[in-house]
Amino acid sequence: MADEPMTRDQSTESLHASIRRLAQLFASRRVAARLADVAGTDLSQQGIAMVRVLLRERELPIAELALMARMDLGAVSRQLRVMEAAGIVTRKEAPSDRRVALVRLTRSGKALAQRIRRIELDQLGRVFTDWDTADLDRLADLLGRMVDDLAGTEFRRP
């Protein structure tokens, strides 16, 4: 007997479970530690999140870095001290407001961030080796749409 299609509620439950599994995977300290090991760094999970943001944005005020990395300002400040000591980031005063510190990757910090990105893209490339390019494009579109819709939909009591 052929499998019957799921109901909308069953599909929603299945999707919810998959999203949670994906979120746990991305939030795993073990996974972050393995990535750091392969990249040849001892950066923490939070440090990796910060270098990803700085690679993309180049230079940011500390508060904006915290917001974009989805981290507490205190945690960002602690990580910055470690990362500065390791020569990964540098801070300077904002020309428009000397009270604001701007953070950017150093040359070696940029090389590290690029190495982390290459490792992550290599892993995805291997995951999707047998996937058709059209399927990858469709998945990227659907995931983007889902993230946008989730970000724009508030929780409510059912």
N, CA, C and O atoms as a GROMACS GRO file, in nm:
protein
  632
    1MET      N    1   0.084  -0.119   0.000
    1MET     CA    2   0.000   0.000   0.000
    1MET      C    3   0.089   0.125   0.000
    1MET      O    4   0.182   0.136   0.079
    2ALA      N    5   0.058   0.216  -0.088
    2ALA     CA    6   0.136   0.339  -0.100
    2ALA      C    7   0.115   0.428   0.022
    2ALA      O    8   0.008   0.428   0.083
    3ASP      N    9   0.221   0.506   0.057
    3ASP     CA   10   0.208   0.600   0.168
    3ASP      C   11   0.107   0.707   0.133
    3ASP      O   12   0.107   0.763   0.024
    4GLU      N   13   0.020   0.734   0.229
    4GLU     CA   14  -0.077   0.842   0.208
    4GLU      C   15  -0.008   0.975   0.237
    4GLU      O   16   0.081   0.983   0.322
    5PRO      N   17  -0.049   1.078   0.166
    5PRO     CA   18   0.011   1.209   0.194
    5PRO      C   19  -0.025   1.255   0.335
    5PRO      O   20  -0.130   1.222   0.389
    6MET      N   21   0.066   1.332   0.393
    6MET     CA   22   0.043   1.384   0.528
    6MET      C   23  -0.064   1.494   0.523
    6MET      O   24  -0.084   1.560   0.422
    7THR      N   25  -0.130   1.510   0.636
    7THR     CA   26  -0.221   1.624   0.650
    7THR      C   27  -0.136   1.749   0.667
    7THR      O   28  -0.016   1.739   0.690
    8ARG      N   29  -0.196   1.865   0.657
    8ARG     CA   30  -0.122   1.990   0.676
    8ARG      C   31  -0.064   1.996   0.817
    8ARG      O   32   0.049   2.041   0.836
    9ASP      N   33  -0.140   1.952   0.918
    9ASP     CA   34  -0.090   1.951   1.055
    9ASP      C   35   0.029   1.856   1.069
    9ASP      O   36   0.127   1.890   1.136
   10GLN      N   37   0.023   1.741   1.006
   10GLN     CA   38   0.135   1.646   1.011
   10GLN      C   39   0.258   1.703   0.940
   10GLN      O   40   0.370   1.688   0.988
   11SER      N   41   0.235   1.768   0.828
   11SER     CA   42   0.346   1.831   0.756
   11SER      C   43   0.410   1.941   0.841
   11SER      O   44   0.532   1.953   0.845
   12THR      N   45   0.327   2.020   0.908
   12THR     CA   46   0.377   2.128   0.994
   12THR      C   47   0.458   2.069   1.109
   12THR      O   48   0.564   2.122   1.143
   13GLU      N   49   0.409   1.960   1.170
   13GLU     CA   50   0.482   1.894   1.278
   13GLU      C   51   0.616   1.841   1.228
   13GLU      O   52   0.718   1.858   1.295
   14SER      N   53   0.617   1.778   1.112
   14SER     CA   54   0.739   1.723   1.055
   14SER      C   55   0.840   1.834   1.024
   14SER      O   56   0.959   1.821   1.052
   15LEU      N   57   0.791   1.943   0.967
   15LEU     CA   58   0.877   2.057   0.936
   15LEU      C   59   0.933   2.118   1.064
   15LEU      O   60   1.051   2.152   1.070
   16HIS      N   61   0.848   2.132   1.166
   16HIS     CA   62   0.892   2.186   1.295
   16HIS      C   63   1.005   2.102   1.352
   16HIS      O   64   1.104   2.155   1.401
   17ALA      N   65   0.989   1.970   1.347
   17ALA     CA   66   1.092   1.880   1.399
   17ALA      C   67   1.223   1.897   1.322
   17ALA      O   68   1.330   1.900   1.381
   18SER      N   69   1.214   1.907   1.191
   18SER     CA   70   1.335   1.924   1.109
   18SER      C   71   1.402   2.058   1.136
   18SER      O   72   1.524   2.065   1.144
   19ILE      N   73   1.324   2.163   1.151
   19ILE     CA   74   1.380   2.296   1.181
   19ILE      C   75   1.450   2.294   1.316
   19ILE      O   76   1.559   2.350   1.329
   20ARG      N   77   1.391   2.230   1.416
   20ARG     CA   78   1.452   2.220   1.548
   20ARG      C   79   1.584   2.142   1.541
   20ARG      O   80   1.682   2.181   1.603
   21ARG      N   81   1.585   2.033   1.466
   21ARG     CA   82   1.708   1.955   1.451
   21ARG      C   83   1.818   2.040   1.385
   21ARG      O   84   1.934   2.036   1.427
   22LEU      N   85   1.780   2.115   1.283
   22LEU     CA   86   1.875   2.202   1.215
   22LEU      C   87   1.927   2.311   1.310
   22LEU      O   88   2.046   2.340   1.312
   23ALA      N   89   1.837   2.370   1.386
   23ALA     CA   90   1.876   2.474   1.483
   23ALA      C   91   1.971   2.417   1.588
   23ALA      O   92   2.069   2.482   1.625
   24GLN      N   93   1.943   2.296   1.637
   24GLN     CA   94   2.031   2.232   1.734
   24GLN      C   95   2.168   2.204   1.675
   24GLN      O   96   2.270   2.219   1.741
   25LEU      N   97   2.169   2.162   1.551
   25LEU     CA   98   2.296   2.136   1.484
   25LEU      C   99   2.379   2.263   1.474
   25LEU      O  100   2.498   2.263   1.506
   26PHE      N  101   2.316   2.372   1.431
   26PHE     CA  102   2.389   2.498   1.416
   26PHE      C  103   2.427   2.558   1.551
   26PHE      O  104   2.524   2.633   1.559
   27ALA      N  105   2.352   2.527   1.657
   27ALA     CA  106   2.381   2.582   1.790
   27ALA      C  107   2.474   2.492   1.871
   27ALA      O  108   2.509   2.527   1.984
   28SER      N  109   2.515   2.380   1.817
   28SER     CA  110   2.596   2.283   1.889
   28SER      C  111   2.738   2.335   1.914
   28SER      O  112   2.808   2.372   1.820
   29ARG      N  113   2.777   2.336   2.039
   29ARG     CA  114   2.914   2.375   2.073
   29ARG      C  115   3.014   2.272   2.020
   29ARG      O  116   3.126   2.306   1.983
   30ARG      N  117   2.971   2.147   2.019
   30ARG     CA  118   3.058   2.040   1.968
   30ARG      C  119   3.087   2.062   1.820
   30ARG      O  120   3.201   2.045   1.776
   31VAL      N  121   2.984   2.100   1.744
   31VAL     CA  122   3.002   2.125   1.601
   31VAL      C  123   3.093   2.247   1.582
   31VAL      O  124   3.182   2.246   1.497
   32ALA      N  125   3.071   2.351   1.662
   32ALA     CA  126   3.155   2.471   1.652
   32ALA      C  127   3.300   2.440   1.689
   32ALA      O  128   3.393   2.490   1.625
   33ALA      N  129   3.318   2.356   1.790
   33ALA     CA  130   3.454   2.319   1.831
   33ALA      C  131   3.523   2.238   1.721
   33ALA      O  132   3.642   2.255   1.697
   34ARG      N  133   3.448   2.152   1.654
   34ARG     CA  134   3.506   2.074   1.543
   34ARG      C  135   3.544   2.166   1.427
   34ARG      O  136   3.650   2.150   1.367
   35LEU      N  137   3.456   2.262   1.395
   35LEU     CA  138   3.484   2.359   1.290
   35LEU      C  139   3.610   2.438   1.325
   35LEU      O  140   3.698   2.457   1.240
   36ALA      N  141   3.619   2.484   1.450
   36ALA     CA  142   3.737   2.560   1.492
   36ALA      C  143   3.863   2.475   1.480
   36ALA      O  144   3.967   2.524   1.436
   37ASP      N  145   3.852   2.349   1.519
   37ASP     CA  146   3.967   2.259   1.510
   37ASP      C  147   4.014   2.242   1.365
   37ASP      O  148   4.133   2.250   1.337
   38VAL      N  149   3.920   2.219   1.275
   38VAL     CA  150   3.954   2.202   1.133
   38VAL      C  151   4.014   2.332   1.077
   38VAL      O  152   4.102   2.328   0.992
   39ALA      N  153   3.965   2.447   1.127
   39ALA     CA  154   4.015   2.577   1.081
   39ALA      C  155   4.148   2.614   1.146
   39ALA      O  156   4.211   2.713   1.108
   40GLY      N  157   4.191   2.536   1.246
   40GLY     CA  158   4.319   2.564   1.311
   40GLY      C  159   4.313   2.680   1.407
   40GLY      O  160   4.409   2.757   1.418
   41THR      N  161   4.201   2.694   1.479
   41THR     CA  162   4.185   2.803   1.575
   41THR      C  163   4.122   2.750   1.702
   41THR      O  164   4.063   2.642   1.703
   42ASP      N  165   4.134   2.826   1.808
   42ASP     CA  166   4.064   2.789   1.931
   42ASP      C  167   3.949   2.886   1.960
   42ASP      O  168   3.904   2.899   2.074
   43LEU      N  169   3.903   2.954   1.856
   43LEU     CA  170   3.789   3.044   1.871
   43LEU      C  171   3.668   2.968   1.924
   43LEU      O  172   3.643   2.854   1.888
   44SER      N  173   3.593   3.035   2.011
   44SER     CA  174   3.470   2.978   2.064
   44SER      C  175   3.359   2.988   1.959
   44SER      O  176   3.375   3.051   1.854
   45GLN      N  177   3.248   2.926   1.989
   45GLN     CA  178   3.130   2.935   1.903
   45GLN      C  179   3.091   3.081   1.882
   45GLN      O  180   3.058   3.123   1.771
   46GLN      N  181   3.095   3.158   1.990
   46GLN     CA  182   3.061   3.300   1.979
   46GLN      C  183   3.163   3.376   1.895
   46GLN      O  184   3.126   3.462   1.815
   47GLY      N  185   3.290   3.345   1.912
   47GLY     CA  186   3.394   3.409   1.832
   47GLY      C  187   3.376   3.380   1.684
   47GLY      O  188   3.396   3.468   1.600
   48ILE      N  189   3.340   3.256   1.652
   48ILE     CA  190   3.315   3.219   1.512
   48ILE      C  191   3.199   3.300   1.457
   48ILE      O  192   3.205   3.348   1.344
   49ALA      N  193   3.093   3.314   1.536
   49ALA     CA  194   2.978   3.395   1.491
   49ALA      C  195   3.020   3.539   1.464
   49ALA      O  196   2.975   3.600   1.367
   50MET      N  197   3.106   3.592   1.548
   50MET     CA  198   3.150   3.731   1.531
   50MET      C  199   3.238   3.748   1.407
   50MET      O  200   3.222   3.847   1.335
   51VAL      N  201   3.330   3.654   1.381
   51VAL     CA  202   3.414   3.671   1.262
   51VAL      C  203   3.332   3.655   1.134
   51VAL      O  204   3.362   3.718   1.033
   52ARG      N  205   3.228   3.572   1.139
   52ARG     CA  206   3.139   3.560   1.022
   52ARG      C  207   3.076   3.695   0.990
   52ARG      O  208   3.074   3.739   0.875
   53VAL      N  209   3.024   3.761   1.094
   53VAL     CA  210   2.960   3.892   1.075
   53VAL      C  211   3.061   3.994   1.026
   53VAL      O  212   3.034   4.069   0.932
   54LEU      N  213   3.177   3.997   1.087
   54LEU     CA  214   3.278   4.097   1.048
   54LEU      C  215   3.332   4.072   0.908
   54LEU      O  216   3.368   4.167   0.838
   55LEU      N  217   3.339   3.948   0.865
   55LEU     CA  218   3.381   3.920   0.728
   55LEU      C  219   3.282   3.981   0.630
   55LEU      O  220   3.320   4.037   0.528
   56ARG      N  221   3.154   3.969   0.662
   56ARG     CA  222   3.049   4.019   0.574
   56ARG      C  223   3.037   4.173   0.582
   56ARG      O  224   3.022   4.239   0.479
   57GLU      N  225   3.045   4.228   0.701
   57GLU     CA  226   3.017   4.371   0.721
   57GLU      C  227   3.141   4.460   0.724
   57GLU      O  228   3.130   4.582   0.715
   58ARG      N  229   3.258   4.401   0.737
   58ARG     CA  230   3.388   4.467   0.739
   58ARG      C  231   3.418   4.541   0.869
   58ARG      O  232   3.513   4.506   0.939
   59GLU      N  233   3.339   4.642   0.903
   59GLU     CA  234   3.367   4.721   1.023
   59GLU      C  235   3.234   4.760   1.087
   59GLU      O  236   3.143   4.806   1.018
   60LEU      N  237   3.225   4.743   1.220
   60LEU     CA  238   3.099   4.771   1.289
   60LEU      C  239   3.124   4.827   1.428
   60LEU      O  240   3.225   4.795   1.491
   61PRO      N  241   3.033   4.912   1.475
   61PRO     CA  242   3.034   4.947   1.618
   61PRO      C  243   3.005   4.820   1.699
   61PRO      O  244   2.935   4.730   1.651
   62ILE      N  245   3.057   4.813   1.820
   62ILE     CA  246   3.041   4.694   1.902
   62ILE      C  247   2.894   4.658   1.923
   62ILE      O  248   2.857   4.541   1.914
   63ALA      N  249   2.811   4.757   1.950
   63ALA     CA  250   2.668   4.729   1.974
   63ALA      C  251   2.602   4.668   1.851
   63ALA      O  252   2.518   4.580   1.862
   64GLU      N  253   2.640   4.717   1.733
   64GLU     CA  254   2.583   4.663   1.610
   64GLU      C  255   2.635   4.521   1.582
   64GLU      O  256   2.561   4.437   1.532
   65LEU      N  257   2.761   4.496   1.616
   65LEU     CA  258   2.816   4.362   1.603
   65LEU      C  259   2.738   4.265   1.692
   65LEU      O  260   2.704   4.155   1.650
   66ALA      N  261   2.711   4.307   1.815
   66ALA     CA  262   2.634   4.223   1.908
   66ALA      C  263   2.496   4.192   1.850
   66ALA      O  264   2.451   4.078   1.854
   67LEU      N  265   2.432   4.293   1.796
   67LEU     CA  266   2.299   4.275   1.737
   67LEU      C  267   2.304   4.179   1.619
   67LEU      O  268   2.222   4.087   1.609
   68MET      N  269   2.398   4.199   1.530
   68MET     CA  270   2.406   4.117   1.409
   68MET      C  271   2.452   3.974   1.438
   68MET      O  272   2.416   3.882   1.365
   69ALA      N  273   2.531   3.955   1.544
   69ALA     CA  274   2.576   3.821   1.582
   69ALA      C  275   2.474   3.756   1.676
   69ALA      O  276   2.491   3.641   1.716
   70ARG      N  277   2.369   3.829   1.710
   70ARG     CA  278   2.264   3.782   1.802
   70ARG      C  279   2.325   3.739   1.936
   70ARG      O  280   2.299   3.631   1.988
   71MET      N  281   2.406   3.831   1.989
   71MET     CA  282   2.475   3.805   2.115
   71MET      C  283   2.454   3.919   2.212
   71MET      O  284   2.424   4.032   2.172
   72ASP      N  285   2.469   3.890   2.338
   72ASP     CA  286   2.464   3.989   2.444
   72ASP      C  287   2.587   4.080   2.434
   72ASP      O  288   2.696   4.033   2.400
   73LEU      N  289   2.570   4.207   2.462
   73LEU     CA  290   2.680   4.303   2.451
   73LEU      C  291   2.798   4.265   2.541
   73LEU      O  292   2.913   4.281   2.501
   74GLY      N  293   2.769   4.215   2.661
   74GLY     CA  294   2.876   4.174   2.752
   74GLY      C  295   2.956   4.058   2.696
   74GLY      O  296   3.079   4.055   2.707
   75ALA      N  297   2.886   3.961   2.634
   75ALA     CA  298   2.955   3.846   2.574
   75ALA      C  299   3.043   3.891   2.458
   75ALA      O  300   3.154   3.841   2.442
   76VAL      N  301   2.994   3.984   2.379
   76VAL     CA  302   3.074   4.037   2.267
   76VAL      C  303   3.199   4.106   2.321
   76VAL      O  304   3.308   4.087   2.268
   77SER      N  305   3.184   4.185   2.426
   77SER     CA  306   3.300   4.255   2.483
   77SER      C  307   3.404   4.156   2.534
   77SER      O  308   3.524   4.175   2.513
   78ARG      N  309   3.359   4.050   2.602
   78ARG     CA  310   3.453   3.948   2.650
   78ARG      C  311   3.524   3.880   2.533
   78ARG      O  312   3.646   3.861   2.537
   79GLN      N  313   3.449   3.842   2.430
   79GLN     CA  314   3.509   3.777   2.314
   79GLN      C  315   3.607   3.870   2.244
   79GLN      O  316   3.712   3.826   2.198
   80LEU      N  317   3.572   3.998   2.235
   80LEU     CA  318   3.660   4.093   2.168
   80LEU      C  319   3.795   4.102   2.237
   80LEU      O  320   3.899   4.112   2.171
   81ARG      N  321   3.796   4.099   2.371
   81ARG     CA  322   3.924   4.104   2.443
   81ARG      C  323   4.012   3.984   2.404
   81ARG      O  324   4.131   3.999   2.379
   82VAL      N  325   3.952   3.866   2.401
   82VAL     CA  326   4.024   3.744   2.363
   82VAL      C  327   4.072   3.754   2.218
   82VAL      O  328   4.187   3.721   2.187
   83MET      N  329   3.983   3.799   2.130
   83MET     CA  330   4.015   3.806   1.988
   83MET      C  331   4.119   3.914   1.959
   83MET      O  332   4.202   3.897   1.870
   84GLU      N  333   4.115   4.024   2.033
   84GLU     CA  334   4.217   4.128   2.017
   84GLU      C  335   4.354   4.075   2.059
   84GLU      O  336   4.454   4.096   1.991
   85ALA      N  337   4.357   4.007   2.173
   85ALA     CA  338   4.483   3.951   2.223
   85ALA      C  339   4.541   3.850   2.124
   85ALA      O  340   4.663   3.835   2.114
   86ALA      N  341   4.454   3.780   2.052
   86ALA     CA  342   4.500   3.681   1.954
   86ALA      C  343   4.530   3.743   1.818
   86ALA      O  344   4.574   3.673   1.727
   87GLY      N  345   4.509   3.874   1.805
   87GLY     CA  346   4.538   3.942   1.678
   87GLY      C  347   4.434   3.917   1.570
   87GLY      O  348   4.465   3.931   1.452
   88ILE      N  349   4.312   3.882   1.609
   88ILE     CA  350   4.206   3.852   1.512
   88ILE      C  351   4.126   3.977   1.476
   88ILE      O  352   4.083   3.993   1.362
   89VAL      N  353   4.107   4.065   1.574
   89VAL     CA  354   4.033   4.188   1.550
   89VAL      C  355   4.110   4.306   1.604
   89VAL      O  356   4.202   4.292   1.685
   90THR      N  357   4.072   4.423   1.558
   90THR     CA  358   4.126   4.548   1.610
   90THR      C  359   4.010   4.644   1.631
   90THR      O  360   3.908   4.637   1.563
   91ARG      N  361   4.028   4.734   1.726
   91ARG     CA  362   3.927   4.837   1.754
   91ARG      C  363   3.988   4.975   1.729
   91ARG      O  364   4.108   4.996   1.743
   92LYS      N  365   3.901   5.067   1.691
   92LYS     CA  366   3.944   5.206   1.680
   92LYS      C  367   3.823   5.294   1.711
   92LYS      O  368   3.709   5.250   1.705
   93GLU      N  369   3.850   5.417   1.744
   93GLU     CA  370   3.742   5.512   1.771
   93GLU      C  371   3.673   5.548   1.641
   93GLU      O  372   3.735   5.559   1.535
   94ALA      N  373   3.541   5.564   1.650
   94ALA     CA  374   3.466   5.611   1.534
   94ALA      C  375   3.498   5.758   1.513
   94ALA      O  376   3.496   5.836   1.609
   95PRO      N  377   3.527   5.799   1.390
   95PRO     CA  378   3.561   5.939   1.365
   95PRO      C  379   3.447   6.035   1.402
   95PRO      O  380   3.471   6.148   1.444
   96SER      N  381   3.324   5.988   1.386
   96SER     CA  382   3.209   6.075   1.411
   96SER      C  383   3.171   6.082   1.559
   96SER      O  384   3.101   6.174   1.600
   97ASP      N  385   3.215   5.985   1.640
   97ASP     CA  386   3.180   5.982   1.782
   97ASP      C  387   3.288   5.902   1.855
   97ASP      O  388   3.291   5.780   1.848
   98ARG      N  389   3.374   5.973   1.926
   98ARG     CA  390   3.488   5.907   1.991
   98ARG      C  391   3.446   5.811   2.100
   98ARG      O  392   3.528   5.732   2.147
   99ARG      N  393   3.320   5.816   2.143
   99ARG     CA  394   3.271   5.721   2.245
   99ARG      C  395   3.242   5.584   2.185
   99ARG      O  396   3.230   5.485   2.258
  100VAL      N  397   3.230   5.578   2.052
  100VAL     CA  398   3.195   5.453   1.983
  100VAL      C  399   3.322   5.386   1.932
  100VAL      O  400   3.404   5.448   1.865
  101ALA      N  401   3.336   5.257   1.964
  101ALA     CA  402   3.449   5.179   1.914
  101ALA      C  403   3.404   5.100   1.792
  101ALA      O  404   3.301   5.033   1.795
  102LEU      N  405   3.482   5.107   1.686
  102LEU     CA  406   3.457   5.029   1.565
  102LEU      C  407   3.549   4.907   1.566
  102LEU      O  408   3.666   4.916   1.602
  103VAL      N  409   3.494   4.794   1.528
  103VAL     CA  410   3.569   4.667   1.527
  103VAL      C  411   3.583   4.619   1.385
  103VAL      O  412   3.489   4.627   1.306
  104ARG      N  413   3.701   4.568   1.352
  104ARG     CA  414   3.722   4.508   1.221
  104ARG      C  415   3.822   4.393   1.235
  104ARG      O  416   3.899   4.386   1.331
  105LEU      N  417   3.818   4.304   1.138
  105LEU     CA  418   3.914   4.193   1.136
  105LEU      C  419   4.051   4.245   1.097
  105LEU      O  420   4.062   4.335   1.014
  106THR      N  421   4.154   4.188   1.157
  106THR     CA  422   4.290   4.214   1.112
  106THR      C  423   4.313   4.131   0.985
  106THR      O  424   4.225   4.054   0.944
  107ARG      N  425   4.427   4.146   0.925
  107ARG     CA  426   4.458   4.065   0.807
  107ARG      C  427   4.452   3.915   0.840
  107ARG      O  428   4.395   3.837   0.765
  108SER      N  429   4.510   3.876   0.954
  108SER     CA  430   4.505   3.734   0.992
  108SER      C  431   4.364   3.693   1.034
  108SER      O  432   4.325   3.578   1.013
  109GLY      N  433   4.288   3.785   1.092
  109GLY     CA  434   4.149   3.757   1.127
  109GLY      C  435   4.063   3.735   1.003
  109GLY      O  436   3.977   3.648   1.001
  110LYS      N  437   4.088   3.816   0.901
  110LYS     CA  438   4.015   3.799   0.775
  110LYS      C  439   4.051   3.665   0.710
  110LYS      O  440   3.963   3.596   0.658
  111ALA      N  441   4.178   3.629   0.713
  111ALA     CA  442   4.220   3.500   0.657
  111ALA      C  443   4.152   3.385   0.733
  111ALA      O  444   4.110   3.287   0.672
  112LEU      N  445   4.142   3.398   0.865
  112LEU     CA  446   4.076   3.296   0.946
  112LEU      C  447   3.927   3.288   0.910
  112LEU      O  448   3.873   3.179   0.892
  113ALA      N  449   3.862   3.402   0.901
  113ALA     CA  450   3.718   3.404   0.867
  113ALA      C  451   3.694   3.344   0.730
  113ALA      O  452   3.598   3.270   0.710
  114GLN      N  453   3.781   3.375   0.636
  114GLN     CA  454   3.767   3.317   0.501
  114GLN      C  455   3.791   3.166   0.503
  114GLN      O  456   3.724   3.092   0.431
  115ARG      N  457   3.885   3.122   0.585
  115ARG     CA  458   3.912   2.978   0.597
  115ARG      C  459   3.789   2.907   0.656
  115ARG      O  460   3.751   2.800   0.608
  116ILE      N  461   3.728   2.964   0.758
  116ILE     CA  462   3.607   2.907   0.818
  116ILE      C  463   3.497   2.899   0.713
  116ILE      O  464   3.427   2.798   0.702
  117ARG      N  465   3.481   3.006   0.637
  117ARG     CA  466   3.378   3.006   0.532
  117ARG      C  467   3.404   2.898   0.428
  117ARG      O  468   3.312   2.828   0.386
  118ARG      N  469   3.529   2.884   0.385
  118ARG     CA  470   3.563   2.780   0.286
  118ARG      C  471   3.534   2.640   0.340
  118ARG      O  472   3.484   2.554   0.268
  119ILE      N  473   3.565   2.618   0.468
  119ILE     CA  474   3.539   2.488   0.530
  119ILE      C  475   3.390   2.459   0.533
  119ILE      O  476   3.346   2.348   0.503
  120GLU      N  477   3.311   2.560   0.570
  120GLU     CA  478   3.165   2.542   0.575
  120GLU      C  479   3.107   2.518   0.436
  120GLU      O  480   3.021   2.432   0.418
  121LEU      N  481   3.155   2.594   0.337
  121LEU     CA  482   3.106   2.575   0.201
  121LEU      C  483   3.148   2.440   0.144
  121LEU      O  484   3.074   2.378   0.068
  122ASP      N  485   3.267   2.395   0.180
  122ASP     CA  486   3.312   2.263   0.136
  122ASP      C  487   3.220   2.155   0.193
  122ASP      O  488   3.182   2.061   0.123
  123GLN      N  489   3.186   2.169   0.321
  123GLN     CA  490   3.097   2.070   0.383
  123GLN      C  491   2.962   2.068   0.312
  123GLN      O  492   2.911   1.961   0.278
  124LEU      N  493   2.905   2.186   0.289
  124LEU     CA  494   2.776   2.191   0.218
  124LEU      C  495   2.788   2.132   0.078
  124LEU      O  496   2.698   2.061   0.033
  125GLY      N  497   2.896   2.162   0.011
  125GLY     CA  498   2.917   2.107  -0.122
  125GLY      C  499   2.917   1.955  -0.120
  125GLY      O  500   2.862   1.891  -0.210
  126ARG      N  501   2.980   1.898  -0.017
  126ARG     CA  502   2.982   1.752  -0.006
  126ARG      C  503   2.846   1.696   0.034
  126ARG      O  504   2.808   1.588  -0.012
  127VAL      N  505   2.773   1.769   0.118
  127VAL     CA  506   2.638   1.726   0.156
  127VAL      C  507   2.548   1.718   0.033
  127VAL      O  508   2.469   1.626   0.018
  128PHE      N  509   2.562   1.817  -0.054
  128PHE     CA  510   2.471   1.828  -0.168
  128PHE      C  511   2.530   1.774  -0.298
  128PHE      O  512   2.483   1.808  -0.407
  129THR      N  513   2.632   1.691  -0.289
  129THR     CA  514   2.698   1.636  -0.408
  129THR      C  515   2.598   1.576  -0.507
  129THR      O  516   2.609   1.599  -0.627
  130ASP      N  517   2.504   1.500  -0.458
  130ASP     CA  518   2.410   1.429  -0.546
  130ASP      C  519   2.283   1.509  -0.576
  130ASP      O  520   2.192   1.458  -0.641
  131TRP      N  521   2.278   1.633  -0.530
  131TRP     CA  522   2.159   1.715  -0.553
  131TRP      C  523   2.172   1.786  -0.688
  131TRP      O  524   2.279   1.833  -0.725
  132ASP      N  525   2.064   1.794  -0.756
  132ASP     CA  526   2.053   1.868  -0.881
  132ASP      C  527   2.059   2.019  -0.850
  132ASP      O  528   2.007   2.064  -0.748
  133THR      N  529   2.122   2.096  -0.936
  133THR     CA  530   2.134   2.241  -0.915
  133THR      C  531   1.997   2.307  -0.902
  133THR      O  532   1.981   2.398  -0.821
  134ALA      N  533   1.900   2.263  -0.979
  134ALA     CA  534   1.765   2.320  -0.969
  134ALA      C  535   1.706   2.294  -0.830
  134ALA      O  536   1.638   2.380  -0.775
  135ASP      N  537   1.733   2.175  -0.773
  135ASP     CA  538   1.685   2.144  -0.638
  135ASP      C  539   1.753   2.234  -0.535
  135ASP      O  540   1.688   2.282  -0.442
  136LEU      N  541   1.883   2.258  -0.552
  136LEU     CA  542   1.954   2.348  -0.461
  136LEU      C  543   1.898   2.490  -0.468
  136LEU      O  544   1.879   2.555  -0.366
  137ASP      N  545   1.873   2.537  -0.589
  137ASP     CA  546   1.816   2.670  -0.607
  137ASP      C  547   1.679   2.679  -0.541
  137ASP      O  548   1.648   2.777  -0.474
  138ARG      N  549   1.599   2.576  -0.560
  138ARG     CA  550   1.464   2.572  -0.500
  138ARG      C  551   1.474   2.570  -0.347
  138ARG      O  552   1.400   2.643  -0.280
  139LEU      N  553   1.564   2.488  -0.293
  139LEU     CA  554   1.582   2.483  -0.149
  139LEU      C  555   1.625   2.619  -0.094
  139LEU      O  556   1.572   2.665   0.007
  140ALA      N  557   1.720   2.683  -0.160
  140ALA     CA  558   1.767   2.815  -0.117
  140ALA      C  559   1.652   2.915  -0.118
  140ALA      O  560   1.638   2.994  -0.024
  141ASP      N  561   1.571   2.914  -0.224
  141ASP     CA  562   1.456   3.004  -0.231
  141ASP      C  563   1.357   2.977  -0.120
  141ASP      O  564   1.310   3.070  -0.055
  142LEU      N  565   1.325   2.850  -0.099
  142LEU     CA  566   1.225   2.814   0.003
  142LEU      C  567   1.276   2.844   0.144
  142LEU      O  568   1.200   2.893   0.228
  143LEU      N  569   1.402   2.816   0.170
  143LEU     CA  570   1.457   2.848   0.302
  143LEU      C  571   1.458   2.998   0.326
  143LEU      O  572   1.424   3.044   0.435
  144GLY      N  573   1.497   3.075   0.226
  144GLY     CA  574   1.496   3.220   0.238
  144GLY      C  575   1.356   3.272   0.266
  144GLY      O  576   1.336   3.357   0.353
  145ARG      N  577   1.260   3.220   0.195
  145ARG     CA  578   1.120   3.258   0.215
  145ARG      C  579   1.073   3.221   0.356
  145ARG      O  580   1.005   3.300   0.422
  146MET      N  581   1.110   3.100   0.400
  146MET     CA  582   1.070   3.056   0.533
  146MET      C  583   1.130   3.145   0.642
  146MET      O  584   1.059   3.186   0.734
  147VAL      N  585   1.259   3.176   0.631
  147VAL     CA  586   1.324   3.261   0.730
  147VAL      C  587   1.258   3.399   0.733
  147VAL      O  588   1.230   3.452   0.840
  148ASP      N  589   1.232   3.457   0.616
  148ASP     CA  590   1.165   3.588   0.610
  148ASP      C  591   1.028   3.582   0.675
  148ASP      O  592   0.990   3.670   0.751
  149ASP      N  593   0.952   3.476   0.644
  149ASP     CA  594   0.817   3.463   0.700
  149ASP      C  595   0.822   3.440   0.851
  149ASP      O  596   0.740   3.497   0.925
  150LEU      N  597   0.916   3.358   0.898
  150LEU     CA  598   0.929   3.336   1.042
  150LEU      C  599   0.967   3.466   1.114
  150LEU      O  600   0.913   3.496   1.220
  151ALA      N  601   1.059   3.541   1.056
  151ALA     CA  602   1.103   3.666   1.118
  151ALA      C  603   0.989   3.768   1.125
  151ALA      O  604   0.986   3.853   1.215
  152GLY      N  605   0.896   3.759   1.032
  152GLY     CA  606   0.786   3.857   1.027
  152GLY      C  607   0.657   3.811   1.091
  152GLY      O  608   0.556   3.882   1.084
  153THR      N  609   0.657   3.693   1.154
  153THR     CA  610   0.534   3.640   1.214
  153THR      C  611   0.552   3.628   1.365
  153THR      O  612   0.639   3.554   1.412
  154GLU      N  613   0.471   3.700   1.441
  154GLU     CA  614   0.478   3.699   1.586
  154GLU      C  615   0.415   3.572   1.643
  154GLU      O  616   0.330   3.510   1.580
  155PHE      N  617   0.458   3.534   1.763
  155PHE     CA  618   0.393   3.426   1.836
  155PHE      C  619   0.258   3.474   1.885
  155PHE      O  620   0.237   3.594   1.906
  156ARG      N  621   0.167   3.380   1.903
  156ARG     CA  622   0.038   3.412   1.964
  156ARG      C  623  -0.012   3.287   2.035
  156ARG      O  624   0.034   3.176   2.010
  157ARG      N  625  -0.108   3.308   2.122
  157ARG     CA  626  -0.169   3.194   2.190
  157ARG      C  627  -0.269   3.130   2.094
  157ARG      O  628  -0.356   3.197   2.041
  158PRO      N  629  -0.255   2.998   2.074
  158PRO     CA  630  -0.350   2.932   1.981
  158PRO      C  631  -0.490   2.920   2.043
  158PRO      O  632  -0.581   2.867   1.979
   0.00000   0.00000   0.00000
